[in-house]
């Protein structure tokens, strides 16, 4: 399902204009991205959590040059679904 399909579904179900629904979804995504960029997790009860995970430093191999490189520790965004969400999907 694409963002446009989500906007259409919400607009059809609630009767809110598509432009307003799109603006709300865009703002929600912006708030989540900004929170994760500031190292703050976002918790949505009954849905899941958007969290920041830290990947530790590791050694990798550049096959084309046959050299070893060090990948520094870095942070990545992740989503952890709630138990209720998992049960519904199963």
Number of C-alpha atoms within 10 A of each C-alpha: 5 7 11 10 10 14 21 17 14 15 17 12 9 9 10 13 13 16 11 12 19 18 11 13 14 12 12 12 11 12 13 17 17 12 16 20 14 10 14 14 18 17 16 10 12 12 13 17 16 19 19 19 15 11 12 10 11 10 9 11 12 9 8 6 7 8 9 11 11 10 13 10 10 10 13 11 14 13 14 13 17 15 13 12 14 13 9 7 7 5
